[in-house]
Amino acid sequence: MTEHMPLLALNSTPSWGESFAPLGHEPTDPGFILAQWKAILTTALLALALLQALEQAVWRGKVRVRLDKKVVITLHRLGGIIALEIAQIVLGLCLYAAFCLGYILGTERLIAHAILGGIATAGLLLKVLISNAFPYLLRWQAVLGTLTFLAVLGVFLTGALPHFLGLDY
């Protein structure tokens, strides 16, 4: 009866970091920690993109909420600035992983992830540029916002989700 006791002991269970680590990778590895941050920030970017889509629907009258349109526009602009900053941080982390840590684009998923990340970042930058420098092109903002949202969703599906599922290595 006592030989089965260690299986039930609490100290025999893996710690939080070990339970989510993919096989063969230590949670203290700089590449693994970097991948965790990229996944968390990409998830935050997706949540912010969903909020941006909801704000756009409220502003266009597709969703009825008792908020002044000026408040919605201000929140949408602030959310866009935050999304752009998060995207730039994630882009910096990805470039650091590629050029400094030696991670290469070896699979189709990683190539798609890199392309979608470039499209998402370019879309966010283009939206800021149109909003501030080319107001006569504002009619294209909804189309560009939709494409940017789809790119962010693709980045999440090809980067953060596989990381959370332990499939990224």
C-alpha positions as CSV (number, residue, x, y, z in Angstrom):
1,M,0.0,0.0,0.0
2,T,2.8,2.4,0.8
3,E,4.6,1.9,-2.6
4,H,1.8,3.7,-4.4
5,M,2.0,6.7,-2.0
6,P,4.5,8.8,-4.1
7,L,2.0,8.8,-7.0
8,L,-0.5,10.7,-4.9
9,A,2.0,13.0,-3.3
10,L,1.7,16.7,-4.3
11,N,5.5,17.1,-4.8
12,S,5.4,14.5,-7.6
13,T,3.2,16.7,-9.8
14,P,5.0,19.0,-12.3
15,S,5.1,22.7,-11.6
16,W,3.0,25.1,-13.6
17,G,5.7,25.9,-16.1
18,E,6.7,22.3,-16.6
19,S,3.1,21.2,-17.2
20,F,2.7,23.5,-20.2
21,A,6.2,23.1,-21.6
22,P,6.4,21.2,-24.9
23,L,8.5,18.0,-24.8
24,G,12.2,18.7,-24.9
25,H,12.0,22.4,-23.9
26,E,12.6,23.8,-20.5
27,P,10.4,26.6,-19.3
28,T,13.6,28.6,-18.3
29,D,14.9,28.5,-21.9
30,P,15.0,32.1,-23.3
31,G,13.3,31.0,-26.5
32,F,10.4,29.4,-24.6
33,I,10.0,32.5,-22.4
34,L,10.0,34.7,-25.5
35,A,7.4,32.5,-27.2
36,Q,5.2,32.7,-24.1
37,W,5.3,36.5,-24.2
38,K,4.6,36.6,-27.9
39,A,1.6,34.3,-27.4
40,I,0.2,36.4,-24.6
41,L,0.7,39.6,-26.5
42,T,-0.8,38.2,-29.7
43,T,-3.8,37.0,-27.7
44,A,-4.2,40.5,-26.2
45,L,-3.9,41.9,-29.7
46,L,-6.7,39.6,-30.9
47,A,-8.9,40.6,-28.0
48,L,-8.3,44.3,-28.8
49,A,-9.1,43.6,-32.5
50,L,-12.4,42.1,-31.4
51,L,-13.1,45.2,-29.3
52,Q,-12.2,47.4,-32.2
53,A,-14.6,45.5,-34.5
54,L,-17.4,46.0,-31.9
55,E,-16.6,49.7,-31.6
56,Q,-16.8,50.1,-35.3
57,A,-20.1,48.3,-35.4
58,V,-21.4,50.6,-32.7
59,W,-20.1,53.7,-34.6
60,R,-21.8,52.5,-37.8
61,G,-25.1,51.8,-36.0
62,K,-25.0,48.0,-36.5
63,V,-25.0,47.5,-32.7
64,R,-27.0,49.8,-30.4
65,V,-25.4,51.0,-27.2
66,R,-26.1,54.1,-25.2
67,L,-22.8,55.8,-25.8
68,D,-22.1,59.0,-27.5
69,K,-20.5,58.5,-30.9
70,K,-17.6,60.8,-29.9
71,V,-16.8,58.6,-27.0
72,V,-16.9,55.5,-29.2
73,I,-14.6,57.2,-31.8
74,T,-12.2,58.2,-29.1
75,L,-12.1,54.7,-27.6
76,H,-11.6,53.3,-31.1
77,R,-8.7,55.6,-31.8
78,L,-7.1,54.9,-28.4
79,G,-7.6,51.1,-29.0
80,G,-5.9,51.4,-32.4
81,I,-2.9,53.2,-30.9
82,I,-2.6,50.5,-28.2
83,A,-3.0,47.7,-30.9
84,L,-0.3,49.3,-33.0
85,E,2.1,49.4,-30.0
86,I,1.4,45.8,-29.1
87,A,1.9,44.8,-32.7
88,Q,5.3,46.6,-32.8
89,I,6.4,44.8,-29.6
90,V,5.4,41.4,-31.0
91,L,7.1,42.2,-34.3
92,G,10.3,43.2,-32.4
93,L,10.1,39.9,-30.4
94,C,9.6,37.9,-33.6
95,L,12.6,39.6,-35.3
96,Y,14.7,39.1,-32.2
97,A,13.8,35.4,-32.2
98,A,14.6,35.0,-35.9
99,F,17.8,37.0,-36.1
100,C,19.3,36.7,-32.6
101,L,18.1,33.3,-31.4
102,G,18.4,31.6,-34.8
103,Y,14.8,30.5,-35.2
104,I,14.1,29.9,-38.9
105,L,10.9,29.6,-41.0
106,G,11.1,25.9,-41.4
107,T,7.4,25.0,-41.8
108,E,4.5,26.2,-43.8
109,R,2.8,27.3,-40.6
110,L,5.7,29.5,-39.7
111,I,5.9,31.0,-43.2
112,A,2.1,31.7,-43.1
113,H,2.6,33.2,-39.6
114,A,5.3,35.5,-40.8
115,I,3.3,36.7,-43.8
116,L,0.2,37.3,-41.8
117,G,2.2,39.1,-39.2
118,G,3.6,41.4,-41.8
119,I,0.1,42.0,-43.3
120,A,-1.3,42.8,-39.8
121,T,1.4,45.2,-39.0
122,A,1.3,46.9,-42.4
123,G,-2.5,47.1,-42.1
124,L,-2.3,48.8,-38.7
125,L,0.3,51.3,-39.9
126,L,-1.7,52.0,-43.1
127,K,-4.9,52.6,-41.0
128,V,-2.9,55.2,-38.9
129,L,-1.5,56.8,-42.0
130,I,-4.9,57.1,-43.7
131,S,-6.6,58.4,-40.5
132,N,-4.0,61.1,-40.0
133,A,-2.6,62.1,-43.4
134,F,-5.1,61.1,-46.0
135,P,-8.6,61.8,-44.7
136,Y,-10.1,61.5,-48.2
137,L,-9.3,57.8,-48.1
138,L,-11.4,57.2,-44.9
139,R,-14.0,55.2,-46.9
140,W,-11.4,52.4,-47.2
141,Q,-10.9,52.1,-43.4
142,A,-13.6,49.5,-42.9
143,V,-12.2,47.3,-45.6
144,L,-8.7,47.7,-44.3
145,G,-9.8,47.2,-40.7
146,T,-11.5,43.9,-41.7
147,L,-8.4,42.7,-43.6
148,T,-6.2,43.7,-40.6
149,F,-8.5,41.8,-38.2
150,L,-8.4,38.7,-40.4
151,A,-4.6,38.9,-40.5
152,V,-4.4,39.3,-36.7
153,L,-6.8,36.3,-36.4
154,G,-4.5,34.3,-38.7
155,V,-1.4,35.3,-36.7
156,F,-3.2,34.1,-33.5
157,L,-4.2,30.8,-35.2
158,T,-0.7,30.1,-36.5
159,G,1.3,31.4,-33.6
160,A,-0.3,31.8,-30.2
161,L,-2.8,29.0,-30.3
162,P,-0.2,26.3,-31.3
163,H,2.0,27.6,-28.5
164,F,-0.8,27.3,-26.0
165,L,-1.5,23.8,-27.2
166,G,2.2,22.9,-27.1
167,L,2.5,22.4,-30.8
168,D,5.0,25.2,-31.6
169,Y,8.3,23.3,-31.4
